[in-house]
Amino acid sequence: MISAELRKALACDIQSPAKKAQSYPKRLHNIKWAHRLPSQGLSYPTKVRAVEVYRTAAGESLQLLYPGKETKRGGDANRPHDFFPLLYRADRSRMEDLRFGRVFAAFQELTKEGSDESGSLMALLAVSVYRMAHMLDHLLSENPELRVMDGTLETAGARLRKGYRSEEFRSFYAYSPHELLRPHLKRAVRSLGVTVEGLLEYCDILAWNEDSKYYYRALKKHREKSGTGEPKWMGATGRVNTLLTGLTVIGFEAGVVEFAELVDRFTSQRGVAPAAKDEIERMTDGMVQASA
């Protein structure tokens, strides 16, 4: 059962992804932070750089590794600021690289365990993902010193724990879940051998990259037309739609989203299927208020 104190801490209204929303400056700041990462001399996969942006209470290391494979694509498919997450467990073994589908499949597994707490866990996961989509729990880290390692794709992350260097970086908005939520995030995701906290932070880096790629695409098109200035804000495109699609998957497992509706959304919306407002309210057990 979720305590009244935790419910109050996590409660929020349905958020807007528009330029006027509180998430806009955070999203744009982190996008530009990623675009300004020094990349001279780096080339996927022979020379890459791993930057440790998160460390969990269980000792897992979450690293942003760049440049990614989409930097090697040609033409309009090229994404020069592509990056991806690495997760190293406390025993220094590396979790397999995951796409969003596998991440949310792991969250589904947690809600199917059949324990008395499974319903509460689903609501906590759902509200955490929703808040992450809109960066409600992201706080500015003031000029952090982060651990860095250069190497090949196979060695950079693996060596970060023993051969790293510390570098000062520009401030960025880091995922910082509420203290009352943290005990619940220590739970193990057995199929992956990681914690819920580690998987959420992995998800955040994936979503961060989605924003970075879509913004670059919009910026490139805008510059080709007008030459200067900022592109039209992309709104829900990027991290918001991607993470809310994950909520739809969780909602299907919970019986909130019908199978036919799930299929219709994926086929009609080009691979994204963001959860509807009323579904989000039900999945989060009312912690996100659709009527507000």
N, C-alpha and C positions, 0 to 999 in steps of 0.2 A: 504494500500500500504506500502511496506517495504522501509524504507528510504535508500538512497545510503550509508549512514554512517553505518547503521546496516548491510546491505548486505556485505560491505567491512569487517566488524568485524567478521562476521560468515563464510565468504568464505574460502574454503579449497579445496585441491586436494583430489582425491580418496586415501585413506590410506591403508597401508599394515598392516596385523596383525602379520607379521613375527617377528622373534627375533631381527632383525635389526631395527624395527620400533620404533618410539618415544614412543609408548604406552607400549612397552614391560617392561621397568623398572618400570613404574607406576603400571601396572597390577600385576607384580610379587611382588612388594613392598606391595600392598594392600592384596594380597593373603596371604603372610607371616604374615602380621599384624593380619589378622583374625585367622590364625592358632596358633598365640602366645597368643591369649586372654586367661587369666587365667580361668580355668574351674573346678578347684578342688572343690568338694562338690556340683557341679551342676548336675542336672539330669532332662531331659525333661519328663513330664511337671510340676513336683512337686517343683523343685527349679531351676529357670531360672534367667538370668540377662538381664536387658534392659539398653542399652547405647545410649544416645541421640547423634546422629552423625550430625543431621541437624535440623535447625529451620528456618521456612520460614518467609518472610516478614509479612505474615498474622497471624503469631503466631502458626502455626502448628508444632507439634513435631514429627520428624522422628527418630525412634529408631531401633537399631539393637538388636534383641533379640536372645539370644543363651543359651543353645544348642537347636537345632531344632529337629524335629521328626525323621529325617534320621539318627540321632545318635543312635537311638534304633533299626535300622535294623541289621539283621545278615549277616554274610559272606561278599561277595563281594559288597553287596548293602549298607554296613555300611559307613556312611560319618561322621566321628567324629568331623568335624569342621562345621557342618551344622548350619545355622542361617537363620533368616527371618526378614522382616521389619514390624514394626507397625507404623501406622500413627494416631496421635491424633489431632483432630481439635482444633481450638482456644477455643471452648466451652468445651473442655476436653472430648468430645465424641469420641469414637474410630471408625475409618473407618473399614469396613469389610475387612478381609484378602483376598487379590487378587492374582491370578496367572497372568502370562503375558497376556494371552488371554483377560482377563477382563480389564486389564490396557489399552490395545490397542483398545478394543471396546469403552472405554470411550474417547480415542483420536479421534476415528472415529466419535463419536457423535458430537464432537466439529466442525469437518469439514463438518457436515451435517446440521448445524444450518441455513444455507441459508442467512447469512448476507453478506454484501458487502465485509467483511474482511475474509470470510471463506477460500478463496484461499490463501491469505497471511498467515493465521494462519496455514494452512496445511503445507506450505513451511517452516514456522518457527518451527513447531513441527518436521517435517522431518529432517531438518538440525540439530536441537537440539539433536534428538535421534541418528543421525549419528555421531555427534561429541562426544556424550556420549559413544557410542560403542567403540570409539578409544581414549577416555579419553583426548580429546583435551582441555577441559575446567576444568580439575582436577588440583588443585594446592596443594602443600604440606602444611599441617597444622603443624606448629612446636610445638611438644609436647603439644597438646591441653589438657585443663582441660575439661572433659566431665562429664555430669550428669549421675549417675548410680543408679539403684535400683534393689535389689534382691527380689524375691517373687515367687509365683506360676505363671503359664501361665496367669491366670485371673487377678492377682493383680500387677505384676511387672511393666508393662507399665503404668497402670492406676494410680499408686501411685508415679510415677516418678516426677510429678509436685509438690508434697507436702512433700514427705519423702525421697528425694534423697540425695545422697552424691556426692561430687565432687572428681574426681580422675584424676591424670595426666596420659595420655596415650602416647605411642610412636606416632611419626608423621605418618600420612597417607595422601593419596591423596584424597581430598574432592572435590565434584562437585561444581564449582564456575562459574555459567553462566555469560556472559558479562553484564556489567552494562546497556548497551543499550537494552538488551533483557529482563531485569527484569520487566519492566512495562507490557510487554505482558504476563508474567508468573503469574500475579495477577488474570488473568481471572478465573472465576469459572467453575469447571466441575460439572454441576448441578446434574447429576445423582448420584454423590458420595458426594457432599457437601464439596469438597476440591478445592484447587487451582491447576492450571497447574504446578506451581513450586513444590507443595507438591507431585503431582503424578509423576513428573520426578524424584524427589529425591527418592521416593519409588521404582521406576523402577531401579534406580542406585544401590540400596541395593540388589534388586533381582538379577541384573546382576553380582554384586560383588560376591554373593553367588554361582552363576553358575561357575564363574572362580575358586572359592575356591574348589568346589566339583570336577570339572574336573581335576584340578591340582593334588588334592590328589589322584584321581584314577590313573593318569599317574605316580605319584611318587611311589605309592604302587607297581604298576607293575614293574617299573624300579628297585626298591630296591629288589624285589623278584628275579630279574634276575642277577643284578650286585652288589647289596649290598650297593653301595655308589654313591655319585654324584647327579646331577640334571637330571630329565627326559628330553626327547626331548620336546621342546616347543610346546604347543598345538595349536598355531596359532589362527585361527578364532574360534575354538571350545570354548564354554563358552559364555562370554558376547557379543562378536562380532556377532556370528551367531544368538544368541538369539535376540539381539536388531535389527539386520537387518531383521530378520523374522517379527518383529513388523512393520518395514517399508513396507514390502510386504503387510501386512494387510491394512495399511493406503493407500498404492498405489492401492489396489483393490477398496477401497471405492472411490478413486479419479478418477478411470477409467484408471489408468496407467498400472495396471496389469489385464490381462484377467482372468476370472473365471477358465477356463480350465487350464491355466498356474499355477494358485494358487493351484488347486487340484493336478496337476502333481508334483509340487515341494514337497508338504507335503507328498505325498504317496511314492515318490522316494528317499527322503532325511531324512527319519527316524524322522519326526516331526519338522524339521527345514526347513525354506524356505527363505533364505536370499535374499534380493532384489538385482537385477543385477545393474551394474554400470550405464547403460543408464537410468534405472528406477529411480535410486537415483538422478541423475542429473535433471530429469523431475520433480520429487516430490519436490525437494528443489529449484525449479525455477532457476537452474543454479548456486546456491551458492556452491554446491559441483560439481566440474568439473571432468567428467568422462574421458575427452580426455587428461587431463594433465599427 
